[in-house]
């Protein structure tokens, strides 16, 4: 880690803005210049958008550019790329892969999705059945993925496939970078309870992926996938939040503006959720301090688990506090199926937030799986008995 002080970093940003005025620099050129100056991800190595500095300095850089009115890289549209694909490519990618993918990813020119979940594996990611077979210097991939956020917008995907069915399920997986525009990739919408289709199912039919787009060694897919999932759960549950921020702030405002609906029971629920939200916020701050000197671990699972539970309860309380007003679904599209550009956890009206929050306990790892991770990897409790642990994947009954 490079010893870069906040004052030095502030000076670098000011010098950059002087050389690349926001008002006169084309947005794409501005973003590429910022990446090349090491002011994209400051914790990434030099040459890959960073300075090798502490992760704790990233908010300072982001705030300075935002205050200057600088163009952003559309993080809401490319959350999977920025929060999951990029750190995984940095950790496991070859020099050629880092040079090829990281800059256009950060600049928002290539959008990413995640091809992990499958209809036949449920929450058991290691049980996936999508097959990748080596043919010369390419892998031929066949299978189906499901619940893929933003696949309809994506240019690339992080993909886990089975390359060896003769070994136990965790050992026969390999991780790939898949071009979503390749022949054989078919994206179909999955309509949600909100009326939208931000999720998709993806069918892969004889998709050919160059071996140069394999991330990590053959058979290392489970390890690489876990690194991705750790980053995902931190991204979902460990985001920085001001006091009484996020959904809690929305509910607190509903309480203040609808005194006619106050009851002792609603007051007790609000105070309990306020305390739980504040504990989660402070725990997230501690987690980010640990991340500044290391890598995300299973603690992110606890944060994501808490986020799902509290967000679902807050959105339900918000409906009750609003009374009849809370039942109005002001969807301008009239329940027509819309394929949105980005995930929206907190926008729009109360009914949308309530319905959308139902997915929080499924996406990014189901709450049941996350409880197992917290129990076994954080608390050190004995693991569940797994009869398929040492059995080859092809011999497991289905």
ZILIN-V183001 format. One record per residue. RES is the residue in one letter. SS is DSSP state (2 for helix, 1 for strand, 0 for the rest). OMEGA is omega in whole degrees, -180 to 180 (NA if undefined). NEAR is the number of other ideal C-beta (glycine too) atoms within 10 Angstrom. Layout:
RES SS OMEGA NEAR
RES SS OMEGA NEAR
//
This chain:
X 0 180 11
X 0 -180 14
X 0 177 8
X 0 -179 17
X 0 176 11
X 2 -180 13
X 2 178 8
X 2 -179 14
X 2 177 21
X 2 178 14
X 2 178 11
X 2 -180 19
X 2 180 22
X 2 178 12
X 2 179 11
X 2 -179 20
X 2 178 19
X 2 -179 8
X 2 -178 10
X 0 -178 17
X 0 -177 10
X 0 -174 13
X 0 -173 6
X 0 -179 7
X 0 179 17
X 0 -173 10
X 2 -179 14
X 2 178 13
X 2 179 12
X 2 -177 20
X 2 178 24
X 2 179 17
X 2 178 15
X 2 177 24
X 2 -176 22
X 2 177 12
X 0 180 17
X 0 -176 24
X 0 175 22
X 0 170 25
X 0 -173 22
X 0 -180 25
X 0 178 20
X 0 -179 23
X 0 174 14
X 0 -176 11
X 0 179 14
X 0 175 21
X 0 -176 25
X 0 -180 24
X 0 -175 23
X 0 -177 16
X 0 179 26
X 0 176 19
X 2 -179 19
X 2 -179 15
X 2 -177 19
X 2 179 20
X 2 179 12
X 2 -179 15
X 2 -179 23
X 2 -179 16
X 2 -180 11
X 2 179 18
X 2 178 19
X 2 180 10
X 2 180 9
X 0 -179 14
X 0 -178 9
X 0 177 20
X 0 176 17
X 0 -177 12
X 0 177 19
X 0 -175 16
X 0 180 14
X 0 -180 14
X 0 -174 18
X 0 -179 26
X 2 -180 19
X 2 178 25
X 2 -176 29
X 2 -174 22
X 2 -173 20
X 2 -177 26
X 2 -174 26
X 2 -180 25
X 2 178 22
X 2 176 24
X 2 179 24
X 2 -176 20
X 2 -172 14
X 2 -175 19
X 0 172 22
X 0 176 13
X 2 180 9
X 2 179 9
X 2 178 17
X 2 -179 19
X 2 -178 12
X 2 -167 17
X 2 -169 22
X 2 -177 24
X 2 178 19
X 2 176 17
X 2 -177 24
X 2 -179 25
X 0 177 23
X 0 -179 19
X 0 178 15
X 0 -178 19
X 0 -175 24
X 1 171 27
X 1 -173 28
X 1 179 25
X 1 180 26
X 0 -171 24
X 0 178 22
X 0 -178 21
X 0 -178 11
X 0 -176 13
X 0 -179 18
X 0 179 11
X 0 -180 14
X 0 -177 12
X 2 -178 21
X 2 179 19
X 2 -176 17
X 0 -174 25
X 0 179 17
X 0 -173 22
X 1 173 16
X 1 -177 28
X 1 -177 12
X 1 177 13
X 1 -175 11
X 0 178 9
X 0 177 8
X 1 174 16
X 1 178 24
X 1 -171 17
X 1 176 25
X 1 178 16
X 1 -179 20
X 1 174 19
X 1 -175 27
X 0 -178 18
X 0 -178 18
X 0 180 24
X 0 172 19
X 0 -179 25
X 2 -179 28
X 2 178 20
X 2 -165 19
X 0 173 27
X 0 180 16
X 1 179 22
X 1 167 26
X 1 -168 23
X 1 172 29
X 1 -179 26
X 1 -180 27
X 1 180 23
X 0 179 21
X 0 -180 19
X 0 -175 14
X 0 180 10
X 0 177 17
X 1 -166 17
X 2 -178 25
X 2 -173 18
X 2 -174 15
X 0 -175 22
X 1 177 27
X 1 -172 24
X 1 -177 28
X 1 171 25
X 1 -171 22
X 1 175 25
X 1 -176 18
X 0 178 22
X 0 -178 9
X 0 174 14
X 0 179 10
X 0 177 13
X 1 -180 19
X 1 -179 14
X 1 179 18
X 1 -177 14
X 1 171 16
X 1 -177 14
X 0 -176 14
X 0 -180 15
X 0 177 11
X 0 -174 22
X 0 -180 16
X 1 174 23
X 0 176 16
X 0 175 25
X 1 -179 22
X 1 164 22
X 1 -175 18
X 1 179 26
X 1 -179 15
X 1 -177 24
X 1 -180 13
X 1 177 11
X 1 -177 26
X 1 -179 14
X 1 179 20
X 1 177 13
X 2 177 13
X 2 177 12
X 2 170 19
X 1 -178 24
X 1 -175 25
X 0 -178 21
X 0 172 12
X 0 -178 16
X 0 -180 16
X 0 -172 16
X 2 -179 29
X 2 178 18
X 2 -179 14
X 2 180 24
X 2 179 25
X 2 175 15
X 2 177 19
X 2 -177 24
X 2 176 25
X 2 177 21
X 2 180 23
X 2 -175 25
X 2 173 27
X 2 -179 25
X 2 -179 20
X 2 -171 22
X 2 -173 27
X 0 -179 25
X 0 178 15
X 0 -175 12
X 0 175 18
X 0 178 8
X 0 -175 11
X 0 179 15
X 0 178 14
X 2 -177 19
X 2 178 23
X 2 178 24
X 2 178 16
X 2 -178 17
X 2 178 28
X 2 178 19
X 2 176 13
X 2 178 22
X 2 -176 17
X 2 -175 9
X 2 179 11
X 0 -179 17
X 2 -179 8
X 2 -178 6
X 2 -178 16
X 0 170 12
X 0 178 10
X 2 -178 7
X 2 178 9
X 2 178 15
X 2 179 11
X 2 179 10
X 2 179 18
X 2 -179 20
X 2 178 10
X 2 180 13
X 2 175 21
X 2 179 17
X 2 180 10
X 2 179 16
X 2 180 26
X 2 176 14
X 2 179 12
X 2 180 23
X 2 -179 19
X 2 176 11
X 2 177 16
X 2 178 21
X 2 178 12
X 2 178 12
X 2 -180 19
X 2 175 19
X 2 177 12
X 2 179 13
X 2 -178 20
X 0 -179 15
X 0 -178 10
X 0 -178 9
X 0 179 12
X 0 178 22
X 0 -177 15
X 0 178 17
X 2 178 23
X 2 178 26
X 2 178 27
X 2 179 22
X 2 180 24
X 2 178 26
X 2 179 25
X 2 179 21
X 2 -178 26
X 2 -177 24
X 2 -176 16
X 2 -179 22
X 2 178 24
X 2 -180 18
X 2 179 18
X 2 -179 26
X 2 175 24
X 2 178 18
X 2 180 22
X 2 178 26
X 2 -178 17
X 2 -179 17
X 2 -178 26
X 2 179 19
X 2 -178 12
X 2 179 7
X 2 -178 13
X 2 -179 20
X 2 -178 11
X 0 178 11
X 0 -174 16
X 0 180 9
X 0 -177 16
X 0 -179 7
X 0 175 9
X 0 180 7
X 0 173 11
X 0 -179 9
X 0 -180 11
X 1 176 16
X 0 -170 16
X 0 180 15
X 0 -178 14
X 0 176 16
X 0 -178 19
X 0 -179 15
X 0 -168 16
X 0 -176 14
X 0 176 11
X 0 -170 14
X 0 -172 15
X 2 -179 23
X 2 178 19
X 2 -179 20
X 2 -180 23
X 2 -180 21
X 2 -178 16
X 2 -178 22
X 2 179 22
X 2 179 14
X 2 -175 20
X 2 -177 21
X 2 177 19
X 0 -176 15
X 0 179 17
X 0 -176 24
X 0 -179 25
X 0 -179 16
X 2 179 18
X 2 179 11
X 2 -179 16
X 2 176 25
X 2 176 13
X 2 -179 16
X 2 179 22
X 2 -178 16
X 2 -173 14
X 2 -172 14
X 2 179 15
X 2 -178 13
X 0 178 10
X 0 179 7
X 0 180 11
X 0 179 7
X 0 176 10
X 0 177 8
X 0 -177 6
X 0 -176 10
X 0 -177 7
X 0 -172 16
X 0 -176 11
X 0 180 8
X 0 178 14
X 1 -176 15
X 2 -175 22
X 2 -179 13
X 2 -180 10
X 0 179 13
X 0 178 5
X 0 NA 8
//
